[in-house]
Amino acid sequence: MIIIVVIGLFNSAFVWAPEEQITDDDFWDTNPCVMQTRNGTIWVVWSSDHFASYDLFCKTYNGSSWSTETRRLTWHSGFEDDPSIIETQDGKIWLVYQSDRNGNYDIFCMISSDGGLSWSSSFQLTYDLRHDSAPSITQNLDGKIWVVWQRKYTASNNDLVYRTYDGSSWSAEARLTESSTWDMSPSITWTYNGTVWVFWSLYNLTGSQYDLFYKTYNGSSWSAEPARLTTDPDWDSFPSAIQCVDGTMWVVWSSDRGGKYSLYYKTYNMSTMAWSSDALLLKLGYDYTPSATGTKDRRIWVVWETGFDIYYTISDEINSVHDVALTDIIVWASSGFSPTWVPRGVPIYINVTVENQGTFNETFDVSVYAENNVGDEPIDIGTQNIFLTVGANTTLSFTWDTSDTPYGTYYIGAEATMVLGEYDTADNIIMAGSKIGGICVPIRQPHVSILDLLAPIASATLATAALGIAAIGFFKTLMSPRLRWSWHLSRVPPAKYTKTKWLATAISNNYPE
């Protein structure tokens, strides 16, 4: 076992824990990927030939121990390989991978809505007759999901292709690179300013070597030409890129410098816009296909393949981090009323849980607001100034006096102001019910009495209680014998950020004038 000390851009030493094995069997375990979900669970997924053909398997780490069972995720007779995994803003887990189940390599996807307990049927993202492989997936701050992969256009040419998903539909395919040689093994990630980055390995015909290149997307266009990241005469391949909570971009890759494949890395300072020099991360011998992720405890996890087994290492804590987060929001109404249906004047109560996840004591504001329609001027429910020491958390209570609130449907959210030096602002905004969605056929009751009205309300409450969205149904008169009432629950897409708001579609109630 080894301990490696890494010197970073900010003159702070990183100590890496001794490498440990995740798998230790007689099968070929390859191409791992790693991520952490909001509840802190580490997921590692890889491909293995346990059952003659290659399928996807996973293990999880709960903060103290690994799952005892290695779970099988796919069951097909072909080759399921090169997985990439993320948790999206609505709490779902997306897994993309390559498969030749139809006789040709295409990109497939599976989604879990319950933390990985169950999975959707896999669905196909590409149908091209050429080989599509090595997918990588991410979700940007605006909620858009990006998938990039390599396509074999000719025997001597691979280029990168991507698609995006906006919460309701997939874009057409778009070609990211058009080189005369091989663009291989892409890794896509996003940074806290909303920029999308894609790194890959490109074969240099002149030098007969693979080097790393990258392009960026600023929200409207891609950078014109690929930027070269490495120039070593040996082969650099299989990049994995992340941005850590201190704002530093990390790229980890495999290189055969010195005759054996080992893991190297570079870092990028977002303030100075400068890359560090190449640095050795570890050298066990024949170390391939690394995957990296940043975790809530300000560490970096790297998993990789050595000798057809999966290994991992963890960095020491990252120092000098400013990071506040909203971790939970709960909404309820006075006794006898569901928060999805209350008359005007009934108070709404909101609890917001706040945490200091950085390394500095912080003072900041937490505001709670309600929006009638997306894009409308929000109603200010209240603001509290708070001081939190390092690692501390607390729950703030707010009361919404609805006495003068106009009739309508409202979506309640909370926002923490960005503290000086903070990069990770994705968790500074939280919406009640943002993680849950569903579809319900519209119910219409043209002429109902009070008793008739209560039954569908109770049913609606059961269907939507988990949402926790305070859709205030202020109705002018409950006693009208000819009250017209209708409602529907529309699907909640992945949440989308503007500068200060998380947009969501939720319950809609229509009332007669």
C-alpha positions, 0 to 999 in steps of 0.5 A: 500500500502507498500514500501519495502526497500531491501539491495543488495549485493553492500550496495545500498538500493533498494526502491520498489514502492507500488504494483499496480494492472494490472487487477481488475475483476471477472475472474481468472487471473494467471501466468503472464510474463513480458518483455521490448522491445527495444522501451521501451514498457513493455509487461505483458501477462497472462492467464484468464478465461474470456471466460469460457476456459483459453486464453492469454491476455496482456496489455502494458505500454509505459512509462507513462500509460497502454494501455486502452484495454486488448488484447486477444492473443489466441482463443481456446476452451481449456486451454492456460496457462503459457506464457513466452515472449521475444523480439529477436535480430531481433526485433521479439516478441516470445510467448510460452505457454502450450495448451491442444487444441489437448487433451493433454498439449503441448508447442506452440509458436506465433511470431510477426514481427511488434511489437505485432500488428499482430501475426503468427498462433501458431505452435506446439513445442512438440508432446509428449503424456505426459503432457508438460507444464510451458515453459520458453524462452530466446535468448543467445548472439549467437542468439540461442533461448532456450525453456525449459519446464517440462514434466510429465514422470510418476505420480510421476516424472516430468523432464525438457526438452529443444529445441533450434532454431539456426535461421533456424531449431529446435534441437531435444529435450534434457532432462535436468534433470532426478530425481526421483521426480518432477522438476517443473516451470523452468525459463531460462535466459542468462548472459552477458558472454554467459552462459545459466542458468536454475532455477526450483523447485524440490520436496525433498522427504526427507524433503517433501518440494520444493527447488530451484535448477539450472544448467548452460550451458557454450557454450559446456556443462551443469554443472554436478549436479544441484546446490541447491539454497534454503534450507528452510523447507517450499515450494519454487516454481515458480522462475524467473531469470534475470541478471541486467545491473550492472551484478547482477543475481536476482532470485525471487520466491514464498514461503509459509514461515510463512503460506502464499505465499509471494515473496522472492529473492536472488542475485548473484554477478558475480565477487565474485561468491557468492549468498546473503541470502534469502530476503523477497520482499513483502508479501500481502498474497497468492502471486504466480508465479512472473516474473521479468525483467530488464528495460532500465532505470536501474530498475527491474519490478516484476509482480505476481498473488494475489487473481486471479488478476495481480499486479506489482512493480518497483524497484528504479534505480540501481546505479553504472552501466557502460553501453554504447549502439548503438541505431540506424544506418542509411545508404544511398548513394549519390543522385540518388543511392540506398545504395543497388546498387551503382558503385565504387567511390560513397560515402556511408554515415553512421549515428550511434546513441550512448547513455550513459545508465549508471550512469558514464560519459564515454569515448570510441570508436565507429567504423564502418566497412564493411564485404564482406563475413561473416568471412572475414577481415572487411574493416575499415570505420572509428573510432571516440572517444567520451565522453558522460555524464550520459544519453546523446546521440549523432549521429556520421557521417561516410563516406565510400570512395569506390574508391578502394573497391573491387567488392562485397556485403557488410554488414555495422555494428558499434561497441562501445568498452566495457567500464570498468565495463560494463556487458551489451555489447549486444547493443554495436554492431549494424548492418544496417538492422539486424531487417528485413528479407524476402524471394525473388525468384531469378530474372535472366536477362541474356541479358539486356540493361541499361533500362532493368536493371533499372526496376528490380533494382527499384523493388529490391530497394522497396523490400529492402529499409527498410533493410538499408544494403549497399550491394555495387554492384560495376560493372565493366561496366554498358554500356555492352549490354550483361551485365549479372545480378542476385540478390536474397534476402535471409532470414535474420536469428536472428543475431549472435555474435562472439567476435566482429561481428554480422553475418547476411545474406543479399543481394547477387549480382553476377557479371561476370568477 
